[in-house]
């Protein structure tokens, strides 16, 4: 078994949930996602070294290791978000450094007058 296979990912129409082998489950609602990143580490090859991170409202969020069987399914969903950075995804996949790459960020719109 590969280390990435120890993470159970559940994808629904409303959310994505990740159950980790050594910490509490994480979950984020699709509608609450504010930012998506890829984080590269030097932990491989015996630990996951690329993580898809979805950061949501109210401290929600989850991390999925690259190589997990459900990574591609989640990627297929998020890559359809408007202004998704395919360039940063490609840069991340070619990087061997400890780096973070922003793939998508919800645009903040200043509220108008009340």
N, C-alpha and C positions, 0 to 999 in steps of 0.2 A: 504494500500500500504506500502510495506517495503521500507526503505530508499534507498536500492540498486536498486530498480525498477525505481528510478527517473533519472537514467543514461541511455541515449540512445546510444547503441553501434552499429556502422555500420562497417561490415567486408566485404572487397572486396578482389580480388586477389592481389591488389597492396598495400592495406593499412588497418589500423584499425583506426577508428575515434570514439571519445567519446564526447558526449554532456552532460555537467554537468548542474545541476539546477541553480547554482549560479556563474558560471565563464565561460570564453570563451571556445569554443570547442577545443579539443586537437586531434592531428592526427600524426601518424608515418607511414612511408612506411616500409613494411616488410624488404625490402633490406637495409634500413638505420638503423635498430636496432643494437645498439652496446652493450646493456646490458639489462637484464631482472631481476627484483627483486620482492620479496614479502615483503611488509612492514606491520608489525603488530603494531597496536596501542591499547590503552586502551579506545577508544572512544565508543565501543559497550555497550549495545545492541541497543541504540537509533540512533547511527550513524554507518556507515560502519567501521569495525575495521581491516580488512585485505584488502590490495590493491595490485593488480598486476600492476607493473610499467614497462613500456617499454620505454627505453631511446634511442633516435636516433640521427642522424647527425643534425647539424645546429639547435640545441636547440629544435628539434622535440621530441615528445613523448606523451604518454598518460597513464592514470591511470584508472583501472577498479576495482570496488569493488567486493570482493568475495560475492557471493550471487546474483549477477546480472545474469539474464537469459543467457547472452552471455559469461559469464566468462568461462564456460566449453568449448565452441566452440573455443575461443582464446587459452585456455590451450591445447586443442587437437592439435592445430597448432604448438605452441611454444615448446611443449614437444617432438616434432620430431626434433628439432634443435640438431645438433651434440654436444655432451658433456653437454646436459641439466642435471641439478642436481636434480634428483628425491629425493635424500637424503635431500637436503635443502628444497624442497617442503614439505616433510613429517615433517621435524623439524618445519617449519613455522606453519603448521596446528595443531601441538601439543603445540605451544607456547602461553602463555598468557601474555608475556612481550612486551614492546615496543622494537622491534628488526627489523633488516633488514636481508634478506636472499638472496644472489645472486643465481639466478637459471641458468643463462647463461651469458656468456660474449664473445663477438667477439674477437677472437685471433688477436692480433696486430702482424703484420709481418713487420720486419724492411726492408725497401726498399734496394734492392741490388745496386751495383754501376751503375751509369748512362752510 
